Amino acid sequence: MASENLPPMLPVKELARQWGMSEAAVSNMVDSGVLPTMNFTEAGKRGKRYVNMVYLQRMAEKQADEIESYSARKSVNGG
């Protein structure tokens, strides 16, 4: 697969730095399926995990839509 066909991705270590979290915390989120990742392994080396930023954005947008929908239903029902 050519790299120009891949979505924007960040290594787990860089995402942890940008979010101000430990690498272990972000790795735990990856391991539990909270963050969408792709793994790349070079011959003879340990694989490196990258977070798919496009998919992460789509997940966040979907969650925001669900929260908006819930809030709208709650206000209509007087809650």
C-alpha positions as CSV (number, residue, x, y, z in Angstrom):
1,M,0.0,0.0,0.0
2,A,1.5,3.4,-1.0
3,S,1.9,5.9,1.8
4,E,0.0,8.6,-0.2
5,N,-3.1,6.4,0.1
6,L,-3.0,6.2,3.9
7,P,-4.9,8.6,6.2
8,P,-3.1,11.0,8.4
9,M,-1.7,9.1,11.4
10,L,0.3,9.8,14.5
11,P,2.6,7.4,16.4
12,V,1.2,6.6,19.9
13,K,4.2,8.4,21.4
14,E,3.5,11.6,19.5
15,L,-0.2,11.6,20.3
16,A,0.6,11.1,24.0
17,R,2.9,14.1,23.8
18,Q,0.3,16.3,22.1
19,W,-2.5,15.3,24.5
20,G,-0.2,15.7,27.5
21,M,-0.7,12.1,28.5
22,S,1.8,9.3,29.2
23,E,2.6,6.9,26.4
24,A,1.3,4.1,28.6
25,A,-2.1,5.8,29.0
26,V,-2.5,6.2,25.3
27,S,-1.3,2.6,24.7
28,N,-3.9,1.4,27.2
29,M,-6.6,3.3,25.1
30,V,-5.3,1.6,22.0
31,D,-5.3,-1.9,23.7
32,S,-8.9,-1.4,24.9
33,G,-10.1,-0.4,21.4
34,V,-10.8,3.3,22.3
35,L,-8.4,4.6,19.7
36,P,-8.3,3.3,16.1
37,T,-4.8,2.2,15.1
38,M,-2.8,0.7,12.3
39,N,0.3,-1.4,12.9
40,F,3.4,-1.2,10.7
41,T,6.3,-3.6,11.1
42,E,9.7,-3.5,9.4
43,A,11.5,-6.8,8.8
44,G,13.3,-7.8,12.0
45,K,11.9,-4.9,14.1
46,R,9.1,-4.5,16.6
47,G,5.8,-3.1,15.1
48,K,5.0,0.5,15.6
49,R,1.4,1.6,16.2
50,Y,-0.1,4.7,14.6
51,V,-3.4,6.3,15.5
52,N,-5.7,6.9,12.5
53,M,-6.6,10.6,13.0
54,V,-9.3,10.6,10.3
55,Y,-11.1,7.7,11.9
56,L,-10.6,9.3,15.4
57,Q,-12.2,12.5,14.1
58,R,-15.2,10.6,12.7
59,M,-15.7,8.8,16.0
60,A,-15.6,12.1,17.8
61,E,-18.2,13.6,15.4
62,K,-20.5,10.6,15.8
63,Q,-20.2,10.9,19.6
64,A,-21.0,14.6,19.4
65,D,-24.0,14.0,17.3
66,E,-25.3,11.4,19.8
67,I,-24.8,13.8,22.6
68,E,-26.7,16.6,20.7
69,S,-29.5,14.1,19.9
70,Y,-29.8,13.1,23.6
71,S,-29.8,16.7,24.8
72,A,-32.5,17.6,22.3
73,R,-34.7,14.7,23.3
74,K,-34.1,15.5,27.0
75,S,-35.2,19.2,26.5
76,V,-38.3,18.2,24.5
77,N,-39.3,15.8,27.3
78,G,-38.7,18.4,30.0
79,G,-35.6,16.7,31.5
